[in-house]
């Protein structure tokens, strides 16, 4: 796997993890504007999941039988 492929694969999880960390820390240490920041940053990973789950295509029956 080349370095570019690694960057392409890991960029989104790292960004979502950083947003989650910022949201959790913001929720713990600040009020008012920090609470709004926490809601926004913690809502992004949820929104991404809700966006991609319905679009996920099930594996075909052929590929399931290959692993047996």
Secondary structure, DSSP 4 states (H G I P E B T S, - for coil): --HHHHHHHHHHHHHHHHHHHHHHHHHHH--THHHHHHHHHHHHHHHHHHHHHTTPPPPPHHHHHHT-
